[in-house]
Amino acid sequence: MCGFPVNSLDSYLEKLVMHHGLKIAICNQIKPKTAVIQNENNRRGKQSFSKMEPSLMDRRIVRVVTPGSLVEESMLKPEENNYIAALYTPLQQENQNQTYGFAWADLSTGEFRSTVTTADQVANLLTRCSPREILIPMLDDTSDPKLDAILQDALAPSCMITYRSISSFHSVKSEDRQLLTSIAAQKEVEAFSANAIVDYIQFAYKQNSGISAGLQLLRHVDSMDHMIIDYSAWKSLELSTSLSGDKSSSLFHTINKTVTAAGSRILASHLASPLMKIETIRDRQDTVEYFCSQELLILKPLRKQLANIFDLERSLQRVTVHMGTPKDLRNIAISVQKAMGITSLILSSRPPDTNFPNLLKRYCRVGDATRGNSDLLDLVEKIRAAIYDDSAESMGRTYLNLKHNFVRSGYSQELDEWRAIAMISTQTQNVSPKDSKCLDRTKHSLQQKYRSLLSSNRARVLYQTIRGFFIELPIDEYNRLLRERQENTNELHHPLDLLILQQSLKTTMRFRTEELSKLNDAIIEAEERVYDLESQIFDELVECVVQQSNSIRNIAETMAILDVLGSHAQVALDGHYTRPLIDNSREIHIEDGRHCVVEAAHWRGRNNNLSRTVSSSLPRAFVPNSLHLQPSTEPQDDAIGSCCFLTGPNMGGKSTYLRQNAQIVILAQMGSFVPARYARIGLVDQLFCRVGSADDLASDKSTFMIEMEETASILGHATVRSLVVMDEVGRGTSVEDGIAIAGAVLETLCLQQIRTLFATHYTVLPELLSYANTNVSGTLQLFRMEAVGLDYKEKDLQHPLAFTHRVVPGLASKSYGLNTATLAGCPSRVVLRANELLELYRKRYKQEALRCDDNAPNTLDQLEAIRNILKAPRKRSDGNEEALLSQVAALLPS
């Protein structure tokens, strides 16, 4: 890279790395310091007493900039983590129990995590982590083709895949082994993946050996501590982005009312990993409930003060890895002071201990430790005294992004003395108006002096950064002064004798004097001393911050979590959410639940055009619905059933109902309140979702094939504590095949007492299953989406279908496909013709069915055979799932 100012490097790096996905190697010239000073002295006209020896320019790659190795504030999104991940498995390992080591780190915050996973869970991890760059091992220039296929499906298009040699996963420098000590008891593949990240950081930051030391101690993440959200469920439920890629229509955007960047990142982490520990969930709920009850006294003042806290986590990380600026130091000091004020605010309204949430007690102890840490308090005062604020006195200092001209006047007497000398120079960028006036006064004073000495009003004293002060005379004026000296031979010392020629131009000549040379020398020395002293002050402050980094990091984490809990409370107050009851049962009871994303869209007026009977000037009211799932633990239990069987027309609200209940479960287990009148949630260990349709032409997979793969994954991994959401299973094939497959899948889920939401247009399934297996009928709850419509005759075309969006007991009597087509704007002639063909189809095939041979294979026979296959023991592996699907397909008619 060349041809642009070095101070514009960050803007070019951002475009090349973040927008174009490139890796950039930065190569700097390494030059001896003495040679630089001598060159500067010669340019300024200072006499050099040391001999200049020619030397070669040494150029080295000082850094490799990649998407996952960024720490610069200008190239990061404040509200998102910038993860780099590593995935490792032995390339020769080809058994069914293949394990993967997965590690991820955020260099901008110091977070460092790792875990062990299996091949079928890799996609889930990658989706939740959403890394910007991932490291993959290669052996002899070959990679794992199975792993490549997983990466292609699970990674975002913006994620960079970096292939590294297998040796980078197996070795790490001895000074960085302390980062990996916490996983000594875990599997070897996990340690190897963590090794790869540390090795890659050392490769990217060649001249900064302390960058890897900025990582926190590696922490092992146990998958049993969090709910596992299936890869398909993450996309279908639109947790982080909508299906169209719009983040503003996602669940995260709807519940995100954090006021700090760190709080937004923590909220995203909580959403990706709902908890499985009831005590931790209740601690979060207690704090949210307390904030809701103290809205005016605590919540609003708290959020107002939190909004004034900077991104303490990332500022501290940049300072720790010696890539910080005075702005980062100032932000740290201000944020620590604000944090102490927040602790005082919480303590000032503290009720008796019996009513005070455990989390707030813990955070108040952090605040007490901060107030009791005299070294930290002294550091804050020292930084505030040393560094300019963003006020009138700091204007023109590029907002403290440079490591010079940032120290307050009066902080160091020695620095002020050298600044007084150097202040007449404008070498420093963004010089303040005060310094500029000093320069003008100096030039004006020298110019008056030399004009009087030379008796010439055309003489000028100028200043240049390279040359310093010099006198400039027009050539004709210089010739006149020469003639005067020749005429006045009696003068022993003429003023021209004081001038030393420095440069001759076409129309002017430039001179210096001994006085100006000494002044230039003093300015050079002062500038160097100012730079050295400011660097020394900055390094001292950085060292003090590093010594207090653990305390500051605790404060940063506390403020971020308080921001998240405050956001939950604000969302609950604004949306009239309620506190859910979390227990160890397997039941789910939700009264008047709502889809918070759709409801928010209604209030914004985005969905008003879908209702022809509601004025577009008024927001639509969301219609709440209830859900009750109660699996039977004993054969004699009077349980209401583990499966909600939902039918109804298209656009009636089936998918919304399915998604809202799954989202409510996620919100409940992440410690938030939920959009419902009442909710009781039995812990869910895994969430599966088979909603929507998509094909993968690149992998030669049809919509139906992808649907069957996702269904096979659900059947192979769902447990009695899982929640399964399935929408229109079997619709991608013939009606007979679809009914048989959907019936067999539904029967399997019901017999295993897995909590299931099952939406379909196959209204024959309950009757079919009750005839085939009497044990299923007791687990099915039949519901339908209520709709009001008319049979389509020519006179009825002006009366479209009306959706009430209410879930009511029973089966849908009609699918209302023609009504929906009219509502969508299909031409009336097409709808009328469709109605005629429907009547013809019913008459013809009804007569055909009466003539069918009684011995012909029917759907019940197929269902019985498929049910027997599903009952057979099987292992959870891809090969067995494919064999299972093959057996099922063989039973279906060709």
N, C-alpha and C positions, 0 to 999 in steps of 0.2 A: 504494500500500500504506500502510495506517495502522492504528492501534489495537493495536500490539504494541510492547514495549520494544525500543529500538534495539540493546541488547546481545543480543537474540534474532534479529537479522537473518539470520545464517547459517543457522539452523535452518529459517526460513521460505523462504529462497532455495533450500535443498536440496530441500524438498518441491515447490516450484513449478517449479524448473528441471530437477532430476534425475528426479523422479517423474511430473510432469505435462507435461514438455517445453515449457515456456513461456519466453519472453524477458521479462526484468524490467529496467525502467529505474529506476535509483536517482537520485532528485532530492534534493539537499541545499540547505539555506539557507546562503547566503554572506553573512556579517555582518561589519562592521568590528570589529577586535579592541578598539579603544578603547571602543566603545560597550558591548561585553560587560563589560569591566572596570568601567566606571562603574555599570552595572546591578548587578553583583555587590557593589560597594562600597555602594551604596544599600541593598541588601537586608541587608547585614551591619551597617548603621548607621555606616559610615565616612563622614566628611564629604567631599563631592566638591567640588573646587575648579574643575573645568571645567564649562562649560555644556553640558547635554545637548540635542543638536539631533535632532529627529525624522528618521528615515531609513527608507527602504523596504527590505523584505527582498528580497534578490536570490536567486532560486532557479534552480539550474542542474542539468541532467542530468550527473552526474559519471561514470556508468558504465552500460553495458548488459550485463547478465549473461545469457549464453547457455551451452548445454552445452559448446561447444567452446572457450570463453574462460576456463574456471575455472582458478584457481591455488590456491585455499584448500584447506588440508589436510582440513578437515571435509567437503568436498563431493567429494572424489576417492577412488577406490578405489586403495589403495596398490599392489596387484599388477598394475594395468592402466594402460596409457597412455591419455591423454585427448586424442585427436587431433582437430584441425580440418583439413579437407581442402578443396582447391579443384580443380575440374575445368574445363578451358577448351578450347574449339574454336571457330573462326570459325562463327557461326551461318549464314552464307551458303554455307559450304563443303559441297558435296554430291558429292564425287568418291569413287571407290572406295578411294583411299589416304588417307582422312581420318585425321589425327593428333590426338591429345589431349595437352594439357599437364596433368600431375597433380602437385600439391604437397601436402605434409602437414606439420603442425607440432604439437608438444605444448608449450603455454605453460608447463606445470608443470615441465618439464625443460629447455626451450630447444632441443629437437631440431627440426631444420628440413631437410626433404628434398624432392627433386623428381625427376621423370623424364618421359620422353616415351613414349606408348603408342598403341595403335591401338584401334579400336572393339571388336574381338573380345577384347581383353585388359583392357578397363576393368573388367569384372565381377570378373576375377581379382584385380586390384589392390585394388578396394574391399573384397572379402572378406577379403584378408590384412591390410589396414590397419585395417578396422573402425572408421571415424571416428565420433565422437559428433555431429559437425555437418559439413556439406559445403556449399560455396559454388558456385552455378551461375550462369552469366551469363544475362542477359535483354536483349533488344533490342526496344524498343517494346512492353513488357509481354508479350512472347512468348518462349517457351523452345523448346528443341530437342525435338520429340516422341520422336525415336529415343533421345535421351539420357535422357529421362524414363522410358522403358520399361526401359532398362538399370538405372537407379537403383532402380526399383521391385522388380526381381528380386534385385539384389545387396546392397542396403543392409539393415541390421537395422531392425526396426520402431522401435527407440528412437532412431535417427539422425535428427537434424533437418536438413531441406533448406532452405537459405536462398538465395533468389534475389536477386542483386545486379545493379546496372546494369552495362552493359558498360564504362562509364568506370572503374569501380573496378578492373577487370582491367588497364587500359592505363596507369594513372598511379600514381605513388608519390612520396612526398616525398623531397626530395634527401638528407636526412640518413639515410634508410633504404636508399639505393641500394647502400651497401657490403654489405648482406646479399645482394645479387643478383649481385655481380661474378663469383662463381665459375661462373656459367652463361652467361657472355658468348658462348661458342663454341657453345652448344646452341641448339635451335630456339626460335623466338619464342614459341610457345604455352606452353612450359615457364616462361619468364620471366613471362608474363602470369598464369599460375596462382599463381606465388609472389607477384606483385604484389597479387593479390586478398587473400591472407592478411594481408600487412602492412597493407594499407588497412583491412581489417576489424578488426584489432587496434586501430588508431588510432581507429576508430569506437566500439569497445566500451569502451576506456579513455580517455575524453575528458580527464580530469584527470591522467593519468599518461603523460606523453610518453615515459618511459623503458621502458615495457613492451615495445615492439618491439625496443629495444636489448638486451633480455635473450635474444633469439633467437640461436642460434649461427649461424655463417656457413653459408649455404645450400650443401648438398652434393648433387651430381647422383648419382643411382643408376642404374647401367647394368643393364638386365635380363639381359644376358649373363653377369653375375657370379653369378647365383642360379638355382636350379631354379625353373621356372614351374609352380606347382600350379594346375591347372584349377579353376574355380569349382565345378563339380560334384564334383570329387575332394575339395575342401576339406570339403564337407558330407558326402559319402558315407564318407570315411575317419574322420570324427568327430575331427578334429584338435583343435579348440578346444571344441566342444560335441557332445554326442550328437545323434542324429536327433530325440530327444524334447526336446532343449533342456537336458539335464542336463549341467552342466560336470564333475561328479564322475566321469562315465563317459567322459571324453574322453582322448585321448592326452596332451594337455598336463598334465592333472591327474595322470595316472599317473606321468609322468617329472619332475614338478615337486617337487623336494625342496630348493629354495632356502630360505635362512633370512633373506633380506633382500627388501624390496619392489623395489628396483632390480634385483636378480638375477632376480626373477620376470618383470619386464618385458623384460629382455634375453633370457631364455629364450623368451618368446613371440615375440620378433622373430626369433630363430634358427630357431624352428620354422616360421615363415611364409616364411623365405627360406633354404632349404638352399643350401650353397655349391657352386660349380662349380670352385673353385681347389683342386687336390689339396694343394698345399703348406700352405694355411691349414687344411684339414681335418686333415692329419697333425699340424700343430702343436697343435691342440686335442686330438687323440687322444693325443699324447705326454704332455700335461699330465694328462689323465684317467688314463692308465696309471700315471704317476708317483704320483698321489694314491692309486690303488688299492694300489700296492706299499708305500706308507707310510701305511697306514690309521691305526695307533695313534700314530705319531710325528708325522704332518703333518695328515692329513685330519680326524680328530676334533677336535684342538685348533683347527684352522683354522675349522671350521664353528661351533665354540663361540664363538670370538672374533668371527666375522662376525655372529653373532646379536645381538651387543651394538652393532652399528653402526646408526645411524639412517638415514633416507632422505636421505642426504647430497645427492643430486642435486636433489631438490625443495626442500629447505631452502635450498640455495645459490641456486636460481632465485628463490625468494620474496625473499630478501635482495637479490639483484641488481636486481630490478624494484621495489624499495622497497615491498614488501608483506610483509616479514618481521616477526618478533617476536623478543623476547629468547630465546624458546625455540629458534628456528631458529639463532641465534648459538651458544647453548650446545650444541645438537646437532652443529653443524659442528665445534666445538672438540673435543668428546668423540670424534667419529668420526675426525677426523684423528689423534688420539692412538692410538686403537685400530688404525688402519691402519698406523701405524709399528710397533706391536707385532706385527702380522701379518707385515710384511716381515721383522722380526727372526726370527720363528718359521721362515719359509721359508729364510732364509739360514743359520740355525743348523744345519740338517740338509742343507745343500747338498752333493751329491756332486761328483765331478770334472765339469768342464764338458762332457765328452763325453757324460755321461749326464743332464745337466740340461736340461729342456725349454726350447725357445726362448722360449715365452710367459712362463715364470717368470723367465727372464733379463731379459726386457723389463720385467716388472712389478717386479723387484728394482731395476732402474735407476730406475724411478719412485720407489720407496721411498728409494733413495740420494739422489735429487734432493730429496725431501721433508726428509730429515734434514739435508741441506746447505743448505736454504733457511732461513736464520736469521730472516728477516722473517716467514715463516709460523710458525715455532716461537714467536717472540715474540708473534705474534698469538694463538696458541692459549693461551699463558700469560696474556695480557692478558684474554682473554674469560673464562677460568676464574676469574681473580682478580676480575673485575668483576661477574659474574652469579651469582646464587644457583643452587645445585644443587637437585635434587629431594630435599631432605632436611628434617629437622625445622625448620631455620631458614628454609626457604622456604615452609612450609605457609601457606595463606591467601593466596597470591599468584596464584591462578588459573593455576597451572602456567606462569607466565611468558608468557601469551598477550597481556598488555597491556604497553604501552610505558611503564609507570611502576611504581615500587615494586619494581624488579628488581635494583637495584645493591646489592652487598654492603656492609655496614658496614665502614668502614676503607679503602675504595677511594679515596674522595675526601673530604678533610678538610672542604672547604667544604660539600659535600653533607650530611655528617654534622651540621655545625653548624646548617644550616637545618632538617634533619630533627628535631633536638632541639626546635626551636620548633614545627614543624608537627606533631609527634608527638601533641600533645594534641588534634588534630583527627581526626575519623573520616570525613572527606570521601572518602578513598580507599577503594574497595571492597575487601572481603576483608581488613580490617585485621587485623594479627597480634595475638595475645593480649598481647604486650608493649606495643603501642601502646594497646590498650584499657585496660590497667591504668594507664598514664600519664594517660589521660583521666579515669579515675575518681579518681585521686589529686588531679588539678588541680581537679576539681569539688568534691571533698570539702574541700580546703583553702580554696577561695574561699567555699564555703558556710559553713564555720565562722567565717570572718572576718566575713562580712556578717551572720550571725546575732548575733554578738557586738556588732557595730557598731549594729545596729538594735534590739538587745535583743528579738529575736523568734525563737522556735524554729520558727515556721511559714514562715519565709523559705527559699526554695530557689534554688539556682544550677543552671541547666539549660544544655544546649548543643544547638543545632540547626545542621545543615549550612548552611542559608541565613542564619540570624540570628546565629550565633556564640553566645558566652556572654551570658546575661541573668539577671536576678533576677526571680523570680515570687513575688508576694504575694497571698493571698486578699483579697478586697475588704473583708471585715470587719476583717481584721488591719491593712490599710492605713488604714481609718477610725480604728481605735484609735490608731495611731501619729500620725495627724493631730490627734486630741483631746489626746494627750500634748504635742505641740508647742505647741498653743494654750494649754495650762495652764502650761507652762514658758516663759513669755515672757522670762525672764532669760537663756536660752541664746542666744548669738549665732549659733552654727552648729549646727543640728540635723541628725542623720544623713539625714533625708528630703531635705534640700537637695542631697545628693549624687546623688539618684536623678533620672534623666531618663526620663519616660514614653515607652515604645516602642510598647505595644499594650495596649488595654483589652478584656477579654473579659467574658463574662457573670458569672463567679464569681471571676476572678483578674485581676490587673494585672501587666504585664511592664515592667521597667525596665532601664536600663543606666547605667553610671557612666563617668567618664572613664577609669578604670583598665581597665574591661572593654572599652571602645572601642579603647584602645591595644592591649590583648591581642588583640582580634579583628583589628585592622589588622596586627599582627605575624604572626598565623597566616595571613592572606590573602597577605601578602608572602612568607612562608616557603613556602607551598604553591606559589605561582607560581615561586619560585626553585628549589624542588625539582623541579618539572615541567620547567623550562627546563634545569636541569643534567642531569637524567636523559635528556632528549631530546638534549642535546648529546653525552653519553657514548654513547648509542645510535647517533647519526649517525656519530660517530668510528669506532666499531667496524664499522659497516656499510661505511664508506668503506675501511677496511683490508681487509675481506673481499672487496670488489669488486676491489681491487688484486691480490689473490691468487686471483681466481676461476679463472684458467686452471689453476693448480697444484691447486686443490681439485677442479676438475672432472676432472682426470686421475686423481686419487686415487679419486674416486667411480666412474669408469668401470672402473678396475682392480679395485676391490673387487667390483663387480657381476659382472664376467666371472669372477673367481675363485670367486664364489658359484655361478655357473652350472656351471663345470667341476667344482667340488666336488660339486654336485648330481648331475652325470653319474656321477661316481665312486661316490657313495653308492648311486645306483640300480643301477649295474653290480654292486656288491658284494652288495646285497640280492637282486637278481634273477638273479644268475649270468649276467651279460651278457658278451659277448666283443668283442674289438676287430676291426672289419671291415677288410678290405684294400680300399682304393680305388685304382683304376687307370683308364687311358684306354681300356680295352677296352670291348666292347659286351656282355660276358657278365655274368650274374648267377648266383652259386652260393651257396646258403644251405643249410646242414646243420642239421637239427633246429631250424628257426625256430619262434618262438612269437608269439602275439598278446598283447602285454604288458597290454593293457587287460582282455581276457577272463581272462587268467591272474590278474591282480590281483583281479578279481571272484570268481574261484574261491576264492582264499585268504581273501577276506572272507566267503565263504559265501553270496554273493548268488545263485549259479546252481545251488545244490545241489538245488533243487526240480525242476529239469529232468531230473534223473537218478533214475529210480525204483528203481534197483538199488544206489545208494550211500547210505550212512547220512548223514542230514542233519547229524550232528554232526561229520563229517569233511570237510575241504576237498577239492574235486575236483582231480585232477591234470590239467594241460593236456597234451594229446597233441601233441608237436612233429611237424613235417613239413618235408620238404626241397623245394627248388626249384632247377632247373638250366636256365638259358636260355643258348644259345650260337648266335647267328646265324651264318650262313655268309657269309664274305667272298669266297670263290671258289667257282665251281661244283663243283670237285673236293674241297672241304673235307669232312672227316668230322665236321661239326658235329652236335650232338645236336638242334638245332632252336631256333627263336626263339619258338615258341608253345606254351604249356602248355594243352592242351585238357582241361577238367575236367568230368566228369559225376558224377551221384550224386543221392540223394534229398534232398528238402527237410529242413531241420534236420540234415543230415549234416555241415555245416561248410564248405560251398563258399565262402560269402561271408566267413567268418572267415579262411579260407586266402588268399583274394584280398587282403583288407585287411591281413593281417599282413605279407605280403611287400612291399606298397606302403609300409607304415609303417616297415619295416626299412630300406628304401632311403632314406626321409626322415631317419631317425635317423642313418644312416651318413653322409649328406652334410652334416648339421649338426654333425658332430664328436663324436657320442655313441657309446657302445658299443651293441650290438644284442642282442636276446634270441634268441640262436642259439648253436649249438656252434661253427660256423665260417661266415664270410660273406666273399665276395669280390664287390664291387659295381663294375661299370663305370659311369662317370659317366652320370647321367640328366639331360637338359636340360629335359624337360617330363614331367609326370605327369598322365595322363588317367584318368578313372574314370567308368564308366557302370554304376552299381550301384543297385539299388532302383527304386522306382516312385513317381511323384507326378503329380498333375494340377494345372492352373492354370485353374480355372474362370473367374476374373476376366478372364483374357486369352483365354478361349475356346479353350484348348488341352487336348487329351486326354492321357492318360498315354502313349499310343503316339506322339503328335505330339512331346511333349517328349523321348521316347526317341530319336526319329529326328533331332531337332535336335542333341542331344548327340552322337549318332553321326556326323552330318555334320561337326560341329566337329572331332571326333577325326580323321576321314579327311582333313580339309583342313589340319590343322596338325601332326599327328604327324610326327616325323623319325626317322631311323634310330637316334638316341640317346634317343628317348622310351621311356617305359614306359606301356603301355595296359592297363587293367584293365576287363574287360567281363563283365557278369553277365546272362545270360538275354536276349540281344538278340533282338528279334522276337517276344516272348511276348504282346504286346498286340494281336495280330491273329490271323487264321486260321492253322492249323498249316502249310498249304502256303505261304502268304505269309511266315510267320515263318521257315520253313526256308530259303526262297529268299534272304531279306534277310540272315539270319544267315550263310548260306554265302558270299554275295558279300562281306560285310564281312570275314569271317574270311579269305577268299582274298586280298583286297586287302592286309590286314595281313601275311599270310605272305609274299606275293610281294615286299613292300617290306622284309622282314627286320626288322620292328619288334618289339621284345620285347613279348610279349602274354600276358596271363593271360585265358583265355576260358572261362567257365563257362556251361553250358547243359544243357537236358534233351533237346535234339535229338541223340540218339546216332547218327542217320543221317548227320550232316554229314561225318565223316571218310571214309566210303565214297563219299559223293556227290562230295566234292572230289577224292578220288584218281581217280575215274572221269573227272571233268570236266577236271582239270588235274594231270598227274603231277608237276609241280614243287612242288605244295603238300604232298604226302605226306611229303617229306623234312624239312619244317620243323615238322610237327605232332608233339607228344608227347602221347600219350593216357594220361590218368590218371582215376581215379574215387575217390569217397569210399566207403570200405568200410562196409558195413552188413550186418547179419544179420537176416533176417525170415522169416516164414512166410506161405504162401498162406492167405487168410482163409476159413476155414470156420467153422461155428458152434462147433465144439469148440475152435478155436484162438484164440478171442477173448481169452483170458486171457494170451496170450503176445505182448506188444508187441514192436515193432521195437527192436533194439539198435544204437546208433550207436557205432562204434569211433573215429570222427573221424580215421582214418588215411588218407593219400593213397597209393593203391597203383596200379601200372600197369594199364592196360586201360580198357575202356568199361563203364559201368554197364549191367547186363542189365535192370534194372527201375528204375522211378522210386519205388516204394514209397509212392505217394500215399495208398493206403488205410491202410497201416500208420501213416503220419504222422497221418492223421485220427483213428485210434484213440488214438494217443499224446496228441493234443490234447484228447481227451475227448468226441469225437462219439458220439452214442447208437449202441449196437450195431446197432439195427434199420436205421439209416441206412447204416452201413458195410456190412452184409450186403446191403442193397438195391443199393448202389453196386457191390458185387462181382458181383451178378447182371447188372446193366446192362452192366458191363464185358465179361462173357462174351458177352452178347448182341451187343454192338457188334463184338467181334472176329469172331464167326461171320458176322454179316450183311455187314460191310464186306470181309471176306476173300472171300466169294463174289462181292460186287459188283466187287471189283478184278479177278477172273478174267474178268469179262464186259466189261471196259473195252475201248474201241476202241484198237488199237495206234497209230493216227494222231493220237490226241488229244494236245494239248500237255501235256507233263509237266514235272516240276520241274527235270529236267536241262536242258531247252530254255530254261526261264526263267533258270536259273543262268548258262548260256552267254551269253545276251543281256545280263544284268546285268553279268557280268564284262567284256564288251566295252565297256560304257558306262564302267565304272570305270577301264578302261585308258586311255581317251581323255584327252588333256591338258586341264587345267582350272585356272582361277585360284582362289585362296582368298578367296572373297568370299561374302557371304550370298546374293546373287542367284544365283550359279552353283550353290551348294549346294541352293537351292530347286529350280532347274531339274533338277539331278541327281536329286533325290528324285521329281520329277514323272515323269521318264523311267523310273525304276525302277518307280513305281506303275503306269505305263501297261502294263508288261509282265506285271503280276500279274493273275490271273483275277478277274473281278468277282464 
